[in-house]
């Protein structure tokens, strides 16, 4: 890949003098969905697929971007003197947002850059291609200009840029999983205080399989903000009767004790998901540590049911993929992953069942939905790096 991106860089920008090559992964979340903006736990891991980038400094203030994933857009040019988001800036609003965010944090980028990207995360799959671009950009800025920031800072700056510049109100999970990724480990992160622990994923005789629904997201982002708002409102109601800072401070028992203060059934279901999912995530990590992969899988399945029935972020595409997966012998657990409303599912499948899984789930999905899903057997990789 290094040779491929450098060759393209020469084609687009004339030569590769002083250019460096970088990589940042995508991520998949194993369990702990829609908990990261509710002060709960998440359990994601970085993947070996992600975004490759070539970058070098310029002598002027120009920013020249090119993506091998959107070749039809050609070189998109902007400048450090005009760091505003524009719709026609398209995907470059993500790296521009990070450059802007560094400036907001007192780290002004001193000169322009030529940047070329090439990602092998399937487009719009919900494996966090945008967070991958954000963390990659931060990593490039640190390397080129010597800014003193940790990988955790890169995650926070990435999230800040996504929230404030690109106006998507996401939590910290995606950027954190990418910036802090570690080969063969998932990250057990408490989003209330960012304390975290690596947990080795030893799936002897099984693999992580991602099924991409290929459903266009559409209304996803507005629904995402709606769910956030419902949880925040439920939290305010609960705070009238108990001292909690976030929904993550409750467990099943305390939630059941106080839940009747929530004045709408819908909000009650949303809050229930946030509370129960957080507890499930804690239990899932305990199960993993005890080598009880069967229980881990059952908790994944329960997570999906809760996202389907209480949080209502699945939809027929993700439900079909998961419900068909559950029918296949050798599937340890299967659930939607990421924001939902499209995107993909994550399953743990025994080695000998993977071919059947792909065939059987693929066929049933296409028959019901009318177009095909894509399947990827993935590996857990490291965080951002210079190649
Ligand atoms: C998206 C967001 C994350 C998280 C998930 C749901 O991926 O970017 O912050 O909220 O949805 O778990």
Boltz pocket constraint, residues with backbone or C-beta under 6 A from the ligand:
constraints:
  - pocket:
      binder: B
      contacts: [[A, 32], [A, 33], [A, 34], [A, 35], [A, 36], [A, 37], [A, 126], [A, 170], [A, 171], [A, 172], [A, 173], [A, 174], [A, 338], [A, 339], [A, 340]]
      max_distance: 6.0
